[in-house]
Amino acid sequence: RDNNFAVSDDQPSDAEMKTLHKTIRKVQDDTERFSFNTCVASFMICANELTDLKCNKRAILEPLVILISPFAPHLAEELWNLLGHKQSVSYAPFPAFDEKYLVESAFEYPVSFNGKMRFTLTLPLDMAVPDIEKTVLANEKTQKYLDGKPPRKMIVVPGKIVNIVL
């Protein structure tokens, strides 16, 4: 047995929680519709996202092991044991989906000049239009495209796009 199994008790990041709860919801919905093949696909997506995030946190891995247990029971039991549990994973309560982890708080605005997208800027979703305008105009990339000239018009569609007419 390889002893490189390391689990962290650190608090999970927002991105890790989003990946977990997105997967819980998808597996729950697909199981209710008897779409088991798409459940397996969502496990693969989840594993890839968590690998990219370098996640090894117990608060994420334990619910995932429970989630995967009906699909890969032997693997789940082995992982559950490695996570330090003595009782079977089949006795663990199914993880509950929490909508709050899927609510987006920021948006990556495409910033266009004369209708041509030049760069993106991540801003809070609840930011007011005048504040979006100020932030975009203050950005160094915007200044490069404006070349010292004031914009003729600025169109901001909250949660969608920022367009600057030169």
C-alpha positions in Angstrom: 0.0 0.0 0.0 1.3 3.5 -0.9 1.5 5.7 2.1 1.4 9.0 0.2 -2.2 9.6 1.3 -2.3 13.1 2.9 -5.5 14.8 4.0 -5.6 18.4 5.3 -8.1 19.7 7.9 -7.8 23.2 6.5 -11.0 25.1 5.6 -11.9 24.6 2.0 -11.8 27.6 -0.4 -14.9 29.0 -2.1 -13.9 27.4 -5.4 -13.6 24.0 -3.7 -17.0 24.3 -2.0 -18.5 25.4 -5.3 -17.1 22.4 -7.1 -18.3 20.0 -4.3 -21.9 21.4 -4.2 -22.2 21.7 -7.9 -21.3 17.9 -8.0 -23.7 17.1 -5.2 -26.6 18.8 -7.0 -25.8 17.2 -10.3 -25.5 13.7 -8.9 -28.7 14.1 -6.8 -30.6 15.4 -9.9 -29.2 12.8 -12.2 -29.8 9.9 -9.8 -33.5 10.9 -9.4 -33.8 10.8 -13.2 -31.9 7.5 -13.4 -29.1 9.1 -15.5 -26.3 7.3 -13.9 -23.8 7.7 -16.7 -24.0 11.5 -16.4 -23.3 11.1 -12.6 -20.0 9.4 -13.5 -19.2 12.2 -15.9 -19.8 14.7 -13.2 -17.4 12.8 -10.9 -14.7 13.1 -13.6 -15.3 16.8 -14.0 -15.2 17.3 -10.2 -12.0 15.3 -9.9 -10.3 17.4 -12.6 -11.4 20.7 -11.0 -10.3 19.6 -7.5 -7.0 18.4 -9.0 -6.4 21.8 -10.6 -7.2 23.4 -7.2 -4.8 20.9 -5.5 -7.5 20.1 -3.0 -6.8 17.5 -0.3 -9.2 18.8 2.3 -11.2 16.5 4.4 -14.3 18.7 4.3 -14.4 18.2 0.5 -13.1 14.6 0.2 -15.4 13.0 2.8 -18.7 14.1 1.1 -17.3 13.1 -2.3 -16.4 9.6 -1.0 -20.0 9.3 0.3 -21.3 10.6 -3.1 -19.3 8.1 -5.1 -20.0 5.1 -2.9 -23.1 3.8 -4.7 -21.1 3.9 -8.0 -17.8 2.5 -6.8 -18.5 0.9 -3.4 -15.2 -0.9 -3.0 -13.1 2.1 -3.9 -15.3 4.3 -1.6 -14.8 1.9 1.4 -11.1 1.9 0.9 -11.0 5.7 0.7 -13.3 6.0 3.7 -11.0 3.8 5.7 -8.0 5.9 4.6 -9.8 9.0 5.8 -9.8 7.4 9.3 -13.3 6.0 9.6 -13.9 2.6 11.1 -17.6 2.2 10.2 -18.7 1.5 6.6 -19.3 4.5 4.3 -22.7 3.1 3.6 -23.8 4.3 7.1 -22.7 7.9 6.4 -25.6 10.4 5.7 -25.8 11.5 2.0 -24.2 15.0 1.7 -26.7 17.9 1.4 -26.6 20.3 -1.4 -26.3 24.0 -0.3 -27.3 26.6 -2.9 -25.3 29.4 -1.2 -22.0 27.9 -2.6 -23.2 28.3 -6.2 -24.2 31.9 -5.9 -21.8 34.0 -7.9 -20.5 37.2 -6.2 -18.3 38.4 -9.0 -18.5 38.6 -12.8 -15.8 38.6 -15.4 -16.8 41.6 -17.6 -15.7 41.5 -21.2 -14.5 45.1 -21.9 -15.0 46.1 -25.6 -13.8 49.1 -27.6 -16.1 50.0 -30.5 -17.7 46.5 -30.2 -14.4 44.6 -30.2 -13.6 42.7 -27.0 -10.1 43.6 -25.8 -9.8 42.2 -22.2 -11.8 41.1 -19.2 -12.1 42.6 -15.8 -13.5 40.8 -12.8 -15.8 43.0 -10.7 -18.4 42.4 -7.9 -21.8 41.6 -9.3 -23.5 44.1 -6.9 -21.3 47.0 -8.1 -23.2 50.0 -9.2 -23.0 51.2 -12.9 -21.2 54.5 -12.0 -18.6 52.5 -10.0 -18.1 50.0 -12.8 -17.5 52.9 -15.2 -15.0 54.5 -12.8 -13.1 51.2 -12.3 -13.0 50.4 -16.0 -11.8 53.9 -16.9 -9.1 53.8 -14.2 -7.8 50.4 -15.5 -4.4 50.7 -17.2 -5.5 48.5 -20.1 -8.4 50.9 -20.7 -6.0 53.9 -20.6 -3.8 52.2 -23.2 -6.8 51.9 -25.7 -8.1 55.4 -24.9 -4.6 56.8 -25.7 -5.3 60.0 -23.6 -8.6 60.7 -25.3 -12.0 60.7 -23.4 -14.5 58.0 -24.6 -17.4 59.3 -26.6 -19.8 56.9 -24.9 -19.7 54.1 -22.3 -22.3 51.4 -22.3 -22.5 49.2 -19.2 -24.9 46.3 -19.0 -24.5 44.9 -15.4 -23.6 41.3 -15.3 -23.0 41.2 -19.1 -20.6 43.6 -20.8 -18.8 47.0 -20.8 -18.5 48.7 -24.2 -16.5 51.9 -24.8 -17.2 53.9 -27.9 -14.1 55.9 -29.1 
